[in-house]
Amino acid sequence: MRKLCISVVIGGLAMMPLSAMSQNMASAPNAAPKADHMLFVENGNKVPASAMGTVRSAAEAAKEQKTVRVEGRADAANAVKQELVKQGAPADKISVRPVAAKPLMKVGDGLSDPTERKVEIKY
């Protein structure tokens, strides 16, 4: 019985640093974005009017010192970053992560594939 009690106490002590570490990770600043949004830029890398509400929300988050991550094809992601800056977001609070660009494929109606124009905004 004494050996069992000692092993439970030692086992509990061994697990303590892991639980403390998980609490620190959860409370770390910029641990994970709280909001994910997706938009599709128009041909010519223009942010559509339908996405402006999302862009304004992300710009407000950047103004509150949150880091805004923009992911997508480099040209589309940079167009979204430029729009965020136009909306008053500090440029140093916006990080762009370009996704490998593939040549835009033409679909049956002659328009480019919209999945290639997808941009994700995370903050």
Backbone bond lengths (Angstrom), bond angles and torsions (degrees), N, CA, C in turn:
res aa  C-N    CA-C-N  psi(-1)  N-CA   C-N-CA  omega(-1)  CA-C   N-CA-C  phi
1 M - - - 1.447 - - 1.525 110.32 -
2 R 1.321 115.66 -39.48 1.454 119.60 -178.92 1.529 111.01 -63.57
3 K 1.350 118.10 -39.42 1.459 121.93 179.51 1.528 110.24 -65.09
4 L 1.320 116.84 -37.67 1.462 120.71 179.97 1.530 110.46 -65.53
5 C 1.315 117.86 -43.72 1.467 121.37 178.71 1.518 111.11 -62.32
6 I 1.325 116.52 -42.07 1.460 120.36 -179.69 1.526 110.28 -65.08
7 S 1.327 117.83 -41.76 1.464 119.65 -179.06 1.526 111.24 -68.08
8 V 1.328 119.26 -34.38 1.457 121.57 177.61 1.525 110.14 -66.19
9 V 1.330 116.91 -42.90 1.456 120.85 179.05 1.522 110.12 -65.17
10 I 1.312 117.64 -45.81 1.459 120.91 179.59 1.528 110.33 -64.70
11 G 1.327 116.91 -41.81 1.464 120.23 178.01 1.515 111.26 -61.88
12 G 1.327 117.14 -40.04 1.463 121.00 177.72 1.519 111.42 -64.83
13 L 1.324 117.46 -39.12 1.458 121.28 177.87 1.526 111.02 -67.42
14 A 1.326 116.70 -35.94 1.463 120.15 179.66 1.526 111.12 -67.71
15 M 1.321 117.95 -32.38 1.459 121.60 -178.52 1.531 112.51 -82.28
16 M 1.315 117.27 -19.39 1.457 120.62 -176.22 1.532 112.93 -57.62
17 P 1.330 120.25 -46.57 1.469 118.09 -179.90 1.527 112.73 -61.42
18 L 1.331 117.94 -33.77 1.461 119.93 179.32 1.523 111.09 -66.40
19 S 1.326 117.12 -42.25 1.459 118.52 -179.78 1.523 110.71 -69.18
20 A 1.317 117.04 -36.20 1.452 120.17 177.76 1.532 110.11 -66.42
21 M 1.339 116.06 -37.85 1.452 119.64 179.66 1.529 110.67 -65.93
22 S 1.321 117.52 -40.10 1.459 119.40 -179.08 1.523 110.56 -66.26
23 Q 1.315 118.03 -34.30 1.454 120.14 177.08 1.527 110.31 -67.13
24 N 1.318 117.20 -39.89 1.455 120.09 178.75 1.525 111.11 -66.08
25 M 1.327 117.01 -38.97 1.457 120.41 -179.99 1.523 110.37 -65.61
26 A 1.325 116.73 -38.70 1.459 120.18 -177.90 1.518 111.58 -69.15
27 S 1.313 116.90 -31.13 1.463 119.36 -177.98 1.520 112.78 -95.82
28 A 1.336 117.53 4.14 1.463 120.53 -179.33 1.520 110.32 -67.69
29 P 1.325 117.61 138.74 1.466 119.48 177.68 1.520 110.23 -66.77
30 N 1.313 115.99 145.25 1.463 122.86 -179.54 1.525 112.25 58.95
31 A 1.342 117.68 28.05 1.453 120.81 -179.21 1.518 111.04 -63.29
32 A 1.306 117.45 -46.23 1.462 121.18 179.63 1.514 108.31 -154.22
33 P 1.313 115.69 144.40 1.464 117.21 178.62 1.519 110.72 -64.55
34 K 1.330 116.37 145.01 1.458 121.33 -179.26 1.526 111.60 -89.16
35 A 1.324 117.61 -23.06 1.457 120.16 -177.07 1.520 109.83 -134.64
36 D 1.305 116.29 134.45 1.458 122.71 175.09 1.516 108.12 -119.44
37 H 1.302 115.97 132.69 1.461 121.31 178.68 1.517 108.60 -134.84
38 M 1.309 115.32 150.09 1.447 120.72 179.29 1.521 108.58 -126.85
39 L 1.316 115.36 138.28 1.454 119.60 174.60 1.520 108.16 -141.16
40 F 1.311 115.42 163.72 1.458 121.42 179.82 1.529 107.72 -122.03
41 V 1.325 115.80 119.70 1.459 118.96 178.91 1.524 108.86 -74.14
42 E 1.317 115.37 153.04 1.453 120.54 178.63 1.518 109.68 -82.18
43 N 1.306 115.75 167.70 1.470 119.36 175.23 1.519 108.39 -54.36
44 G 1.310 115.90 140.76 1.456 120.19 -175.58 1.515 111.79 85.67
45 N 1.331 116.98 9.52 1.469 123.29 178.45 1.515 112.66 57.18
46 K 1.310 115.73 45.36 1.463 121.15 175.98 1.528 108.59 -100.89
47 V 1.315 115.50 136.32 1.465 120.45 176.29 1.533 106.84 -77.12
48 P 1.338 117.34 122.19 1.465 119.02 -177.28 1.524 112.11 -70.40
49 A 1.309 116.04 155.07 1.467 121.50 179.37 1.521 111.00 -58.74
50 S 1.327 117.21 -32.19 1.466 120.95 -179.21 1.529 112.48 -66.53
51 A 1.325 117.79 -18.13 1.463 121.64 -179.34 1.523 113.21 -99.74
52 M 1.318 117.39 -1.41 1.464 119.77 -174.86 1.530 112.79 -65.53
53 G 1.309 118.79 -31.72 1.469 120.56 176.32 1.517 110.95 -62.12
54 T 1.310 116.28 -42.31 1.463 121.46 178.00 1.522 110.18 -64.76
55 V 1.314 116.82 -42.96 1.467 120.95 179.80 1.534 110.22 -64.15
56 R 1.324 117.33 -42.04 1.473 120.33 178.77 1.531 110.87 -63.02
57 S 1.336 117.08 -41.20 1.475 120.15 178.46 1.525 111.15 -62.27
58 A 1.314 116.60 -42.33 1.461 120.51 178.58 1.529 110.93 -66.33
59 A 1.329 116.75 -38.38 1.466 120.24 177.80 1.523 110.69 -63.85
60 E 1.326 117.23 -40.48 1.469 120.72 176.89 1.523 110.73 -62.63
61 A 1.324 116.93 -40.12 1.466 120.17 178.21 1.527 110.30 -62.61
62 A 1.322 117.11 -41.45 1.470 120.41 178.48 1.522 111.02 -65.04
63 K 1.336 116.97 -36.90 1.466 120.38 177.62 1.527 111.26 -64.27
64 E 1.343 116.14 -26.76 1.470 121.03 177.82 1.524 111.34 -87.78
65 Q 1.328 116.51 19.15 1.463 124.07 176.40 1.518 113.94 71.96
66 K 1.325 118.46 18.11 1.462 121.00 173.47 1.519 108.48 -86.47
67 T 1.323 115.75 146.05 1.458 120.02 175.99 1.517 108.66 -81.70
68 V 1.308 116.21 130.76 1.462 122.46 178.48 1.525 107.04 -107.80
69 R 1.338 115.92 125.15 1.463 121.09 178.95 1.519 108.97 -104.69
70 V 1.314 115.85 131.45 1.457 122.10 179.02 1.522 106.98 -118.10
71 E 1.338 116.63 122.81 1.459 121.39 -178.08 1.517 110.04 -125.41
72 G 1.320 115.84 132.89 1.451 121.88 177.58 1.515 109.65 165.49
73 R 1.329 116.12 -174.11 1.465 119.19 175.00 1.517 107.85 -52.14
74 A 1.304 117.05 143.27 1.466 121.16 -173.41 1.521 112.48 -54.44
75 D 1.328 117.19 -45.18 1.463 119.35 -177.40 1.522 111.41 -67.32
76 A 1.327 117.46 -40.28 1.466 121.12 -179.74 1.526 110.81 -71.10
77 A 1.335 116.79 -42.46 1.465 120.41 -179.76 1.524 111.00 -64.27
78 N 1.324 117.28 -39.04 1.462 120.22 178.10 1.522 111.62 -68.60
79 A 1.337 117.55 -33.10 1.465 120.22 176.04 1.528 110.26 -64.55
80 V 1.338 116.67 -39.25 1.461 120.62 177.92 1.527 109.62 -67.87
81 K 1.335 117.95 -40.34 1.467 120.34 177.62 1.529 110.41 -60.96
82 Q 1.324 117.11 -43.48 1.464 120.03 178.74 1.522 111.09 -60.39
83 E 1.327 116.92 -38.65 1.471 120.03 178.80 1.526 110.43 -68.58
84 L 1.324 117.43 -37.55 1.463 120.58 176.76 1.530 110.53 -61.05
85 V 1.321 116.39 -42.97 1.465 120.72 179.29 1.529 109.88 -65.36
86 K 1.339 117.54 -39.40 1.469 120.31 176.70 1.522 111.26 -60.64
87 Q 1.345 115.97 -31.53 1.454 120.63 179.68 1.528 112.46 -82.28
88 G 1.334 117.47 3.52 1.459 121.21 174.60 1.513 115.48 100.66
89 A 1.325 117.96 5.77 1.463 120.25 179.01 1.528 109.42 -74.49
90 P 1.339 117.89 137.28 1.462 119.57 176.46 1.536 109.50 -67.74
91 A 1.314 117.22 129.69 1.467 122.00 -176.71 1.524 112.15 -59.54
92 D 1.334 117.58 -31.14 1.465 119.57 -178.69 1.526 112.83 -74.83
93 K 1.324 118.32 -8.02 1.460 121.85 177.06 1.527 112.00 -97.59
94 I 1.329 116.64 3.57 1.458 121.31 -178.40 1.519 108.59 -115.21
95 S 1.326 116.62 123.04 1.461 120.30 175.09 1.519 108.42 -112.46
96 V 1.314 115.45 135.82 1.463 121.75 -179.86 1.522 107.83 -108.07
97 R 1.316 115.05 127.35 1.470 120.87 175.95 1.522 107.42 -115.98
98 P 1.336 116.57 100.10 1.453 118.42 -179.05 1.527 111.77 -71.07
99 V 1.308 115.16 139.87 1.459 122.33 176.38 1.522 106.63 -99.09
100 A 1.315 116.37 144.21 1.461 120.63 -177.93 1.524 111.24 -49.12
101 A 1.296 115.39 125.96 1.463 120.83 -178.09 1.524 110.01 -86.61
102 K 1.303 114.57 134.76 1.454 121.62 172.23 1.522 106.03 -113.96
103 P 1.304 117.95 152.74 1.462 117.85 176.79 1.525 109.90 -58.07
104 L 1.322 115.93 137.83 1.454 119.56 179.89 1.517 109.79 -66.28
105 M 1.306 115.35 123.27 1.459 120.47 179.87 1.528 108.92 -84.74
106 K 1.289 116.08 147.86 1.455 120.64 175.80 1.525 108.14 -91.99
107 V 1.325 115.60 131.51 1.454 119.92 175.30 1.518 107.74 -92.57
108 G 1.302 116.49 176.43 1.454 121.79 -172.62 1.515 115.50 -51.61
109 D 1.329 118.65 -33.44 1.462 119.95 -176.93 1.528 112.46 -90.83
110 G 1.326 117.60 8.16 1.458 120.51 176.17 1.520 114.41 87.20
111 L 1.319 118.74 -2.58 1.456 122.06 178.65 1.517 109.40 -91.27
112 S 1.310 117.20 155.86 1.458 119.82 178.10 1.520 110.12 -73.01
113 D 1.306 115.53 154.92 1.462 122.52 -178.68 1.533 109.26 -65.27
114 P 1.343 118.28 121.77 1.470 119.78 -176.72 1.525 113.46 -64.47
115 T 1.326 118.95 -24.27 1.467 119.45 179.29 1.519 111.21 -66.73
116 E 1.323 117.04 -22.31 1.459 120.63 177.16 1.523 111.49 -79.12
117 R 1.326 118.12 -11.21 1.467 122.26 -179.32 1.520 110.94 -106.85
118 K 1.325 116.53 12.96 1.473 121.55 -178.14 1.525 109.84 -75.68
119 V 1.323 115.13 136.55 1.463 122.07 175.32 1.523 107.14 -131.38
120 E 1.317 116.34 132.24 1.467 121.34 176.80 1.518 108.98 -105.27
121 I 1.338 114.58 137.69 1.462 121.54 176.78 1.511 106.87 -117.53
122 K 1.325 116.17 125.53 1.471 121.25 -179.04 1.515 108.91 -126.24
123 Y 1.327 115.87 132.73 1.470 120.82 176.43 1.493 110.43 -154.69
